[in-house]
């Protein structure tokens, strides 16, 4: 949605991917109306950021009939690329959105150079590879495809237990089709066995009173392996962020932006700062892994299905005036607290809330309700969009 878009732009994304109200695999992610999409393109282009719109479901007949009008609109408002997985959608995009690049979604399950070549010959400028590939397999694809074909790979975010997200489990259990953007994430649920002749009696899959999360995948994190990704030929790093918070978008985008910029300054002596690694632990996540990049199975987390949530946002800075940070409260905090501050492009730092005032200018110990405006006197400016946070 627009709040997450603002954070992605402010914290260093080169491009954002988002969806309209149809055709995208993100039913519960807010998404953009046509008017909001036009505003989103204007915002992004004003900051030199590209906009990629997902049209990556497999459209049924009635949807295919509605696609030309939507593609013409994307072309009209200046969208930079459309992400698609269906050859029919590609054909329509070339006809009705000639100024928009075509990127092939990970849903197309591209795992070899011949498939990548074929999509390129049909008019694709970029392929977003399946997540099941190793770095060596990506290197081979890079070596055996045209140089002008861009290669994008997921480097961070939630993994799926099914190949390239092609899962029917949600559909069977809930009627919500993962391949239509409606996944209920049943792979994260806790399961027991039930014997046919003993209904109501639940048996653990393993010897554990809490059952087992036998399908629960780890989260992907490749921030320590930027040189290997670039060496293999990855030209675009994709951060998975569907239904994530604005805070998550800001923190992870900022960390990868800082890491990439440091690498580009001195590739031969690249060392990832410790604070960047620590940022990965300050967002809601599951146990991290490196996916399939090094040839190993990423494995599952069997003993729990929950997230690690060690930090929370106390407030967001809306502006700085008269040596005072104007903040919107997100979680309750108090006068005298020490807060950690994340600003775009800066190493995180700490402040002590020595004084606190409410919207009437009266001294306050805290504010009772989220989203209230609070004023924090500070000698040094704080950038709009800065996040004030603390350990839970």
N, C-alpha and C positions, 0 to 999 in steps of 0.2 A: 504494500500500500504506500501512500505518499510519505508517511512518516519514515518508513524503512528506506524509501528511495532517497530522501533527504540525507539520511545517515550514510548510505552507501556513497553518495556523491561527496559529502563533506569529508569523509574519512579515506578517500583515495582510490575509489574504483575507477578503472578506465572505461568500463562498460557495465551496464546493468541488464539483467534479464527479468522480464515481468510478463504479465498476461492481461488480456482483455477479459471481458465477462464471458467469453466462450472460446472454445477450441484449444484451451491450454490445460495442462495437467496440474492444476493448482486450484481446485474448487474451494478450498477453505483458506485461501491466502489473501483475502481482501480484494485484490485485483483492481482493474481500472476500467471505468466507464470510458466511452469514446472522448468525452470532454476532458476527463482526468488524464487520459493518455496524451492528448494534445498538449496539456500543461506539463506533463512529465517530460515529453520530448523537448519542449522549450527550456525547461529547467536544466536538463542534462546537457543539451547542446550549448547552453550559456556557460557551462563549466567545462566544455571540451570532453564530455562523456557520451559514449554511444548508447543507443537503446536497442535491445534485442527483444522482440516480442515472440512468445511461445505460441505456436499453432501445432503442437506436437501430439495431440490425440489422433487416433485413427478415426476420421470422420465417417459417420453413417451417411446414407443417401440424402436425408433432409439437410444435414449439416453441410455437405458438399455443395448443395444448391445455394447456401447462404455465404459460402466462403468468398466468392468474387467481390461482393460488396465490402466485406471486411478488409480484404487485401487491398482494394482500391483506396480505402481510408488510410491504411498503414502507409501506403505510397504517398498519399496526399499530405499527411502530417509530418513526413520526414523521418519515419522509423528507419534505422540503419540496417537491421537484419531481422529476418523471421526465422525462428527455430522450428523445424518440421521433421517429421519422421515418415511421411507417406509420400510415395512417388506422385500420386495424383495431386496432392497439395503443392508439391514442387512445380508441377506443370502449370497449375493455376497461378502460383506466385510469379513465375516467369512472365506470364501473360498479363496479369492484373496489377502487379507491383514491380514494374521493370527497374525502378530505381532502388529497390530493396535487395540486399544480399540474402542469399539462402544458406542457412547453417543447418546441418543435419544433426538431429537430436541424438542423444545417447540411447533413446528408445529404439533407434534403428539397429542397435547392436553391432556396430562396426568393430570387427576384431581382426581384419586382415587388409592388406594393401589393395587387393583387387576390388573389394567393396568400396574402399575410399576412392579409388580411381574412378569407379563407375559413377558414383555420386558426383564427382568432379566433372566428368564428361557430360552429365545431365545438367550442369550449371551451378553446382554448389561451390561456394568459395571457402567453406570451412566444414570440417567434420568434428563432432564432439564424440570422442571415442567411448566405447563400452568401458565400464569401470573394472572389468575383470582382466585387464591386460597388464602385463609386466612392462617394466621400462625397456627391456630388450625387444619385446614385441612392438612397442611404440617406435623404437629406433628403426626397426625394419620397415614399418609403415612409412616413416619419414623418408627413409632412403629410397623407397620404391614408389613414391608418389610425386606428382609435379610440385615444384618448389613454391608455386603460388597458391597451393592448397594449404590453408591454415589448419593447425591441429590444436584442438582444445581438449583438456582433460580435467576431470574433477580432482581437486587437491585437498578439499576440506568439507566435512559435513557428514550427515547421516548416510549410512550404507544400507543396502537392501539385501535380504537373504536370497532373493530371487535374481536370476540372470537379467541384468539391465533393467530391473524393476518390472519385468513381465510376470506379474503375480496374479493368481486367481483366488488366493486364500481369502482376501477381504470380500470378494464377490460371493463366494460360497457361504461365508459365515454371517455376513451382514447385508448382502445385496448391494454393497457399495463397491463399484468397479475401480480398482487401482489404475487400470489402463484408461480410465476416463477422468483421472484426477481426484477420485473420491476415496482413496485408500484409508481404511480405519486403523491401519497398522496393527493387525492381529499378531504379527510376528513379535511384538513387544509384550504380549499377554503371557500370563502364567498358566501353564497347562498341567493337568493331571490325566490319568487314564481312567476310563469307566468301562467295566466289564459288562457285556451285553445282558447277562442274566441277573446282574446286581445293580440296577439303576439307583442312582443317588449315592453310591459308595465310590469315593474318589481315591485313587491310588497314585502316589507320587511316581513320576517317571524315574526318579533316582531317590536314594535314601536321604531325603531332606524334608523336614516337616513343612517347609514353605513351598514345596513343589520345585519346578524348574522352568526357566525361560529358554527353552531349547532352540528357539528360532531367533533370539535377540542378537542382532549384529552390533559390533563395535562401531564407533565413529572414526572417520578418516581424518588424519592430520599429517600433512607432508611439509610443514613449514621448515623442518630441519633438513629437507632434501631438495631445496631449490636448485642447486647446481646440477644434480642428477636429472631433474626434470627438464631443465633447459638443454642439457647435453643430449638427451634422448630425442629432442626435437619438438617439445611442447611449446606452442607459441601463445597459448592463452590459458591462464589458470582460473578454473571455475570453482567458486565457493558455493556449495549447496546451502540454500537458506530458506526453503519453503516453510512458511508458518513459523519462522524464527522471530524473535523479538527485535525491535529497533536497536536495543543495546547489543545483542549478539552481532547484528550486521555491522555496527560501528567498530566493535572491538576486533573482530576477526579480520575485517577489511583493513583496518589500520595496521594490524600486525603484519599481514602479508604485504601491504604497501611498503612499510618500513623495511621489511626483509628484502624485497625485490630491489628497492632503491639502493640499499647497501650493496647488494650483489653487483648491480650495474656499475657502481662507482669503482669497485675493486674486485673483479671476479676471482683473481688469483689468490687473494688473501681474505676471502669472505669468511667471516665468523659471525654467527647469529648471536646478538646480544641476549643476555639472560632474561632481561625484562620482556623481550618478545615472547620467549618460551613461556614465561609466567602468565602472559596475557591469555594463552590458550586455556589455562586453568581457571580463569575468571569469568568464563561464560558457561552456561548450562550445556553439558555434554555427557556422552557416555564414554566409557573407557576408550582411549585412542588406539589406533593401529595405523599401519602404512598400507592397508588394503592389499591389493595383488601386485603392487609395483615391484616388489623384490622377489616375486615368484612364490611367496608363501600364502597360505590361506589366512585371511584376516581373523578367522575364528569368531566364536560367539561368546556372549556373557551369559552364563547359565544361572547364576545365583541371584540376579535381580534384573528388573526391567526398567529401573528408574534412572534418572539423570543425576549427575554430580552438579549441585548448585551451591557453590560456596560463597558467591558474591551477589549483591543486589544493588540496583540504582537507587540512590537517595534522592537525587534531583537532576534536572537537566537545565543548563544555563541557556536562557533566552536572549540575554544581552548584557552589556556592561556599560554603566553610565555613572558618572560622579563617584568614581572609585567604589562602585557597588555592583556585585553580580546579581542580576535579576533571574531568579530560578523558579522552575515549576517543580514542586515536590512530587516524588513518585512513591517513596516509602518514608515513614516517619523517621526523622533524625532530630538531634537536639543541640542546643547551644553548648559549646565546649567539646563537641565531638571532633575527631580527626577523620577527614574524608580523603579518599584517593581520587585524583582528578585525571581524566583522560581527555586530551584535546587533540584535534586533527594534526597529525604530523609531528607530535611532540612525545618525548618520553613521559610516562605518567609521573605525577608528583603529588605531594600531600599538602593539605591546608588544614588549619584549625579554625573551626567556626567560633571565633571569639565573640561575635555579636550577630544577632538575628532579628530581623524586623518583619512584621506582617504587611499586608497590602495597605493598611491604614497608616503605616509608618510607626506603629507602636512596637516597643521591644517585645520579643517573643522567645519562649524557651523551645518551642517547636510549633508545628501546625497540625491540627487534628485530622485534616482530611487530605487525601492525595489530590494532586493537580492544583493545590493552592499556590499562589505566588508568594515567595519569600525573598527577602533582600539580605545579602551577605556582604558587609563591607570588606573590601580587599584592596591592598595597595597595588597589586599587579593586575593588569587586565586579564579577563578570562573570555575565551572565544565563544561566540554563540554556537550551541550544539555540543559544548563540553559536557561530559558526563561526570557527575559526582557520585561516588559509589563507596561501598564499605563491605566488609566481611559480614556474612549473616550471623 
